[in-house]
């Protein structure tokens, strides 16, 4: 599949259950998330569709079709057409969607039979497709999709990563539904054509990342022939290790995204030599992408080079002027030594970095005025000491950009004037002369406050200052605190919010006299934590008493959910497992909690996260992935009690899975990412697990002793000898 007049990219499927294809066959997207297909048909029709999808996934895994060797003709020949310009839904009058030789489509018929069909008549908007394999689709109605990798298991997804193709689109998902063998495919997405240029030489784009308030990849439903994504995941265009060279003439980059009105659209361009630039829309602006239409966006990528500020006052003024006049995005104003300046400093540009370089910038009884009035843009002041006052313009006006203060010491006043302030590890020191240290979070008018509410975010640091909101004369802004030490109780300050997962407590550190209050994340339950395997480079148990190290058999170290190397374990299927013997500290009938972080895209069969065994094949309980990616719990004699999640979680993202067995309340609860997703009742009472917790094996990543292997990553495995509460599970997830 390609666009007319452009060289097509030949993709290879990267989903283990997909049938193998010839070299240089049609492009296939990388699948990462799950979805159910939503149509306006009956419940039975949807059931048939899902059953067929599951059958196809199973058939692909079991038969390992080889179309190089086997191509039996089917009794049904399908004619498939792409959308034409006359329908006003084609991508572009000069970029029609064309079939290519050896393109493959998947078709499910009304009898739940699934077939794959291939064309040898490419090069046009209409092509004939003949069947290969064992199961042709023969009974109407028919539902078809392209590419075949659009389905993973029984779920549809849009890929989170697309590959760059020169003057073309690598991923163009399509869908068709018909009561005859004539299939009229509809494009599920639209296209953003990002035209990138630069005045620099030798720059090559390695990656483009799009994100917005609406999802661009992942699970989707089909509404009016268009893909509608749940969630807010963005999409990445991978330009390869060699990159794509850009210059003064704009180079187009095509990215398929769902049709939507995108607000807060952020476009990040990265180059092979480590530069990056991010463009963000102003608040209230939007980019409209129509289904099967191209939306053009132009971006000039320019160098981010620091302007060096030396020691004397006259030079500072000149360099501030140069900083304000810089035509590049996000320039840096860098201090090389301490500066005392007698006068106001006015920053008029919308973005940039003021790097104090570990030095101090003092300006007497004067002001640093920030006038960045573009929402989504930011001025960052970092790494040093800043004396006296920060404000907006010295005339009534609200400014709607962001001011980031990071790793600095402050000794003066801040008047937010409608800016969004983010304070990261700031040491706000109290002084009474020449001014009082106070943080004034306000807007100059109620009207502006209702449109652009003043927001401040505090992320760590020390604050011996007044949070003075200027009384009732000016509207008060809102301050949210994600950590830090404070001279006054922050929970008692007007318009201050302590978010979920955080709390205020008494400071017991050495600086408790000056800062008696501390805001920090709620720590997860620890008093009943009997085993904890953080997987930080090894399988050691991190508890201080009764530690039992896990015995690794085949799993290899990998990156964790934060990107830290050698901080999680990768299980690659058969032969990879961990043994814990004995688990200890548990009775045969007891309450307990199992918790682990997992990441998988596995399909096709059950895959155990954890399971108990006494060494001869008996079991007591397990937490595992079902073949469709849902998570289930089994426990008791003859699987007496069990439950399964409604949603699948084999989407390639990290998820925290928690199993709480509560014998006091006679129930078992499954949590995913801190939220309850399923439960069961012990209708016949709590059973003695077989085997009991005492003196028996517990396996991570496998059933007993060598079945149902887990494929994916695992990290931070915890065992508690109590049933955690919902609040404790939530705190564990937020920690």
N, C-alpha and C positions, 0 to 999 in steps of 0.2 A: 504494500500500500504506500503510495507516495503522492506528492502534489505535482501537478503537471509542470513540466519544465525544470524539475529539480531532481538531483541525484538522490535516490532512496537509500535509507540506512537499513542494513540487514541485522536485525536483532536476533539473539538466541535466548530461549526461555531460561529463566533462572529459578523455576519452581520445580521441586523434585518430582511432583506427581504429573507434570505436564508431559505429553508424549514427545519424544525426540523429533527434531526436525532437521532437514538438510541444511548444510552450510549455505549461507546467503538466502535463507528463507525470510518470511515477513517478520517485522519487528515485534518484539514482545516486551511488555512493561514489567517491571519488578513489582510483585504484589506485596503489600504490607499491611492492609487492614481488612476488616470484615464488614459484611453488609447483608441485608436481606433484600430481595427484589420485590418491589411494591408495584403492582398493577391494579387495574380496576376490575379484574376478573374475579371469579368465584374462589372460595376457599379451596375447593377440590383442584382447581387449575393451579393455584399456587403450590398446593401439595405435590402435584405431579412435577412441576418445575423443579422444586427442591429435591425431590427424590431422584430425578434424572441427573441433577447436578452432582449429587452424592455418588450416584452410580458411575458417572463419568470419571470422577476423581479416583474412585476405587479401581475402575477398569484401567485407567492410565497407570496407576501405581503397580497393579498386578501383572498386566500384560506386557508393559514396556514396549509398546508398538514401535516398529522400525519401518518407516515408510519408504526407506531406500529399497527394502526387500519385498514388501507386501503392499500391493495397491489393487485389490480386487474392485472391479467396477460395481457400483451400486445400481439398483433398479430405478432410482430417482435421481434426476439431474436438476439442480437448482440454478436459477438465473438470479444473480445478485447485482443490484445497482446502487451506486452512491448518489448522493444528492446533487442535483443539477443547478446551474445558475438561475434558471427560469423559476425555480421555487423560492428564490430569494433566501435560501438557507444554506447555500454552498459557502465554502470557506472564503473564496474570492473568485472574481470573474476569470482571473488568470492563474488561479491555483486550485483547480478542481481536484477532488480526491480520485485517484486512479488505482484500480487493482493492479497488482504485479504478479507475474508468473510465480507459481508455488505458494501464493497466499493461502492461508488456511482459515476457515471459519468453523465454529461449533454450532450444531443444530440439535435441539431437543424437540421431539414430536409429541403429539397428543397421547401417545401410548407409553410415555416415559422412556422411549428409546433415545439414546444420545449418539450422534455420529459426528465425525469430523470430515470436512469436505475441502477439496483442493482444486485450484484453478490452474490451467495452463494457457489461458487466453487473456493474460494481463495487458496493460497498456491502455485501458479504456475505463470509462465509468461504469460499464456493464460487462460482466464476465459470467461464464458458466462454471459451476463447481460440481465435481464428481466425487463420489464417496470412496474412501479407503478404510480398511480395518474390518471388523467383524460385525458391527451393529449399525445398519443404515437407519436413517430417520425416514419413515414411509407413511406415517399417519398424520394428517392435519389435525389441529393447527400446528404451525411451526414457530419456534422462537430461536433466533440466531444472534451470535455476538462475535465481535472481532476487536482485538486479537483474542485467541483462545485463552491466553494467560489472564484475561480480565477476570476469570473465575479462579479462586483458590479454594479447593475443597468444594464446599457448597455456598461460597460467599463471593460477592462481587466487590472489587476494590478499584480505586484509581491509584496509580503508583505514586510514591512520594519522591522518586527520582526518575527523571527522564534524561535521555542521552541527546547530545547536540548532533544535528545533521545540518550541513551547509545548505542554506536556502530551502530548508524543508522542516517538516515536523516529524519527529520520530515516533510519537505516540498519538494516535488518533482513534480513540475508542468509539465503536459504532454498535448499533443494536437494530434488530429487525423483528417484526412479528407479522405473520401472514397465514391465511387459510389455504394458500396455493404454494406452488414451488417458485413463484416470483417473489424475491425478497428485496424490499426497498429499505436499504439501510439508512438510518438516521445518525448523525453525528451527536454523540452524547455531550460534547464539550464545545467551547469556543477556544480561540487562540489569542494569547498576548504576544505581539511581535515587538520585542524590545530592541530598539535601534541604538547601539552603543558606539560611541566614538571617543577619541582621546587626542589631545595635543602632544602627548608624550610619545616617545619612540620605544620600540621593542617590548610593548606590553601585550601580554596574552591572557585572555580570560580563562580561568580554570573552573569557575563555578558561578552560577547565578541562583540566588535564593529569594523566593517570593513568599511573603506572609501577609495576612490581612485579618479582618474580623470574622471572615467566613472561611470555611475549609476549602482547600484546593486539592487535597489528596485524601485517600482513605476510604472508609465505608461510605457507600452511596445508595440511594434509591433512585428510581426513574420516575420522573413526573413530567408529563407532556413532552416525552422524548428526550428530556434533558437529565443529566446526572445531578443529583442534589446531595452534597456531601454533609455528613454529620460531623460535628467537631470543628476545630479551627486549625488543623494541621496545614502547613504550607507545602511548597513543592520546590525541588531543587533541579536545576538543569546542569548536568555534569558534562563538562567540555573536555574531559580526558586529561591525562597527565601532561600531554604536550601543549594543551590549551589552544585557544583560537585567537590569532593575532588581530588587534584592532588598531585603527589609525584615525586620521582626520575624516575619512569617509566612513559613515556609519555602517556597521555590520549588523544584519538582522539575526536575532535569536528567537526561535519559535518555541513557545511553551503552551501546552494544552491545559486549560483550566475549566472548571464548571462555569456555566453562564450565571452571572450574579452582578450585583452592584457592590463593588469592593470598597469599603472605607478603611482608613488606617493602613493602606497598602504600603508595605515596605519592600524595597528592592535592594538587595545587597549583591554587589559585584565583587568577586575576588579574582586576583591575578596570580599567575604562577610564581611571581617573585614576592608574594606575601602582602601586597597592598590590598586594601578593600575600601569600598565606599558604599554608604547606605543612603538611599533617598526615601523619604517618608512623606505621604500626602498630608496636607493641612487638615485639621479637624473640620468636618463638614464637606470636604471634597470627596469625590468618589470616582472610580473607574468602572465603567459599564462594559461588561463582556457579554456579548450575545451568543446564544447557541449557534454554532457553525459559522461564526463571524470572526473576523480578525480585528483586534483592537491594537492600535499603534501607540507605543510609549517611547519617547526619545530621552536618552541619558548620556551626558558627557562625563566620562571618567577622567579625572585629573589628579595630579600628584598631591600627596599630603606631605608637605615639607615644612619643617619648623622655621619660624622667623626668630632669630636669636636676639635676645635683649641683653645688652651689657649693662655696666654698673651705674652710669650717671643719669641724672634726672632728665636732662634734655634729650638724651638718647631714648629714654623710656617713652616720652611723649611721641617722638617720631616713629618708634616701632609700634606703638599702639595704633597710630594712624595707618601704618602699613598693614597691620593685622586686620583692621577694619576694612581696608580697601582690597584685601586679597581676593582674587577671583576664584580661587580653588575652594572647594568645600572642606570644612573642618581643618583649617590651618592651626598651627600651634604657636603660641607666644611663650617663649621659654626664658626664664630668668637664669642668669649665671652667677649672681651673688646677691646679697641683701641689698634692698633698695628702700630709701626713705624719700618720699615724694611729697611735695607741698602743693596740693591741688587735686581737683577731681579727676578721676579716670572714667571715661565714657566708652563703653563697648557697644557699638551699633550693629554689629553683624548678627546674623541669625544662628550661626553655629561656630564651633571652634573649641580649642583647648587652651587654657591658661595654666601652664605647667610651672609652678613656683620653683621647681628644681631643688627642693629641700631648703630653700631660702625664705626670707620674710619680705613681705611687701607691705609697707606702712605708708599711710598718706595723711597723717595728722588728723585734724578735725575736718576731714573732707570725706567724699563719698566715692564708692565704686558703683557706677550706674550701668545696669544691664538692660538693654533694650531689644532683646531678641523676641520678636512678636510673632513667630511662626510656630504654630502648634506642630509637634512632632520633631522639631529641631532642638538642639541643646547646646548650651555653653557649659563646659566642665572646668572647674578650678580645683587643682589637686596638688598634693605633695609639697607642703610648706606651711607658712604662717601668714595669716592675713589680718591686718589691723584695721580697726574702725568699721565703717558702715558699708552695707550693700543695699542697693535699692534699685527701683526702676527709674524712669526719667523723673526729674524734679518738677514735673507738672503732672496734674491728675490724668493718669492713663493706666489701663491694665495691660499687662503683657502676658502672652499665652504660651510662650516657649518653656523649655525645661532648663533649670539650673542645677547642675550636679556639683556638690562639694564633697571631695573625696580625700581622705587622709590629710586633713589640714587642721590647724589650730586657729580658732576664731576668738577675738577679744572685743568685738563690737556688736552693733545692732544689725539685724536683717529685717528688711521690709519686703515681703514677698511680692506685693503689687501685682497679684494675678499670675505670677510665674508658678510652675510646678517645681518645687524644690525637692531634691533628693540628697540627703545627708548621709554619707557613708563613712563610718569610722572617724567622725569629726570630734575634736576636743574643743568644746565650747566653754571657754574659761570666763569666769565672772570678774568683771571690773566695774567700779562705780564712777571712774573719771577717766577720760572726759565725758563718756556716755555710759549708760547702764547697759550691760549685756542682756539683750532680749531678742526673742524670735517673734517678729510681728507677722503673722500669717493672716492676710486680709485682702480684700478687694476694695477699690475706691468707690464702687457704686453697687447697690443691690441688683441692678439690672445686669451688670457684667457678672456678678457672682452667680446669678441663676443660669447664665449661659456657659460661663467658664468657671466652675467652682474652684476656688483656690485649694490646692492640695499640697501637702508636704509629707514626705516619706522619710523616716529615720531608720537607718540600717546600721546599728552599732555605734560605738563611740561613747563619749562622756559629756554630760550636759549640766554644767553649773550656771544656768542662765534662766531668765524668766521667759515663760511662754505667754507673752503678753499680747492679747488679741486686740489691743487698742480700744477696749471698752465696747460699748454699743454704738459708738458714732460711725464706725465703719463695719461692713459685714465681715463676719469671722470665717476663716478658712478651716479646713479639716486636716488634721495631722494623724497619720497612721504610723505606729512604732513597731518595727520588726527587730527589736534588740537594742541594748544600750544601757548605760548607767546614768542615774538622774539624781539631782539634788532634791527635787520635789517629787511627790508621788504622781507619776504621769496619768494614772487612772482617774485622778481627781481634777485634772486640768480640763477646762471646757473645750469641747470639740476635738478631743484626743481619743483615738480608737486603738485598743489593743486587739489585734486580729485573732481569729480562731487559731488555736494551736500555740499561742503565746500567753504568758501571764506575767504579772508583776509580783516580785517577791523581795524579801529583805536581802540586801547585799551583805555577804559574810567575808568578802575579800579585804585586803589590807587598806583599800581606799573607801571603806564603808562609812567613815565619818563624813567625808565630803559628798559621797554618792551613796546614800542609804538605800536607794531603790534600784533594782535591776529588772529589765525586761528581757526575757529569753524564751526560746522554744520550750514547750513542755516536754520534759524527758519521758521516754517510754517507760512502761512498768519495768522495774528491775529487781524488786525484792523477791519475786517468785521466778526470776529468770535462772534456770538451772543449767542451760547449755546455750552457747552463742558461738557460732562459727562465722566470723566476719569475712573469711577468705582473703585476707590481706597478704597475699603472697604464699599462703600455706593453708592447711586444713586444721590448724590448732583451735582448740576451744578457748574462748577468751574469758570464761568465768574464772573466778579466783579460787573457788572451792569445788572439788569434785569434777574437775575438768576432764573431758574425754575427747581426745583428738580423733577426728574422722580419718579413716583409712582410704586414701584415694586409689582408685583402680581405673586409670585411663583418662580421666578428665584433665583438661589443660587450662592453665591460667589465661585469662583474657581481660578485656577492659570492663569496668563496671558502668553503672548508669550515669556516672558523672564524667566518664571518659578517662578515669584513672587506670593506668596499665597494671596488669598482674593483680587485680583486685576483685576478681570474680572467676568462676570456673565455667568452662565450655564443655558440655556433654554432647558428643557427636554420634550418639546412638549405640549400637551393639558393642558391648565391651566396656563402656564408660559407666562407672558408678562409684559411689562412696559407701563405706560401711561404718556404722557406729555401734560398737559393742563393748559393754552393755550400755543402754541408755540410762538406766538407774533412776532412782528418786521418784518412781511412780508405782502405784498399786494397780492391780488388775482392773478394778473398777474405780476410776478416778476422773476428775476434771483435769484438762490440760489445754494448752494452746500451742499450735504449730504455726510458724510464720516464716515466709521466705520471699525473696524477690526473684522473679523469673522473667525470661524473655525468650519467646519461641515463635517460629512460623510453621511448626510441624503440623502435618495433617495425615489422615489415613489410618490411624490406629491409636489405641490408648497409650499414654505416656506418663509414667509415674514421676511425680515430684518427690514424694516420700511414701514409704510403705514399710510395715513391720513384718517380721518373719522369725520363726524359731529355729531356722536352719534346715527344716525338712519339708518346706513348701507350704506350711500353714500360714495364715495371715490374721491380722487383727484389725488393721485399718489402713486406709491410704487416701492420699490427695493426688489426683491425676488429671491430665488433660484427656478429654474425650476425643475421638477421631475428628470431630467437627470443630475443635478448638474451644469448646466449652469446658468448664472446670467442674469436677465432681468429687464427692466424698463418699466413701464406703466404709462401714465399720460394723463390728459385731459378728456373731455366729451366723454363717450362711448369708452374709450381706444383709443382716436384719434391717439396718437403717442406711439410707443413702439420700443424696440430694445432688442437684446439678444446676449450674448457673443458666440463666436465660440467654445470656450473650456469650459470644466467643472472644477469647483473649489471645489467640495465636496470631497477633498482628505485627510482630516484630518490635513491639515496644515493651519497656519494663513495666511489670505489674507486681504489686505486693499482694500475695495470696495468704490468707489467714484462716485457719480452721480452729474454731473454739468448741471443745466438747465440755458441756456443762451437765454433770450428773445430778447436781442439786436441782436444777430447773428442768431436767430431763429433755434436753434439746442439743442439737448441734447446729452451728451457724457457720456459713461460708462468707467471708468478706473478701472483696477485691478492691484494692486501692483505698482501703479504709471504710468502704461502704458495704453494708450487708446486701448480698445478692441472692442468697438462698438459705434454706434451713430445713431441718427435719425434727420431728418429735419422737422421743423414745416411748412409743405407745405401750410397749410391754416392759418398761423399766430399763434402767441402765444395765447393760450386759458386761460380763467379764470378757475383756478382749482376749482373743486367741490368736497369737500368744499374748501374754500379759506384757506390760512394759518391762518387768523385771527380767534381767539376764537373757535377753534375746536381741537378735540383730535388728537394726533399723537401717533401711537402705535409702539413699538419696539417688534419684535418677534412674531407678529400675524397680521392677516388681520382684517377685521371689522365684528362684534366685537370679534368673537371667531373662526375664520377659518384660515386654512393654517398656522399652528404653525411652528415656527422655532425650529429646534433641533440642538444644538451646543453651542459654546461659542461666546460671543460678548464683545468688549472692545473699549474704546476711541471713543465715538460717538460725532461727531462735526456737527454743522449747521452754515453755513455762509450765510449772506444775499447778496452775490455776486456770480458771476460765476468765480470760480478760473481758472487761466490759467494753461496750461499744465506744465509750469515750477513750479508753486506753488503746484500743485498736486505731482509732482516729489519730491519737497523739503519736503512736508509733509510725503511722504513715507520714505525718507531717514533720517528723523529726529529721 
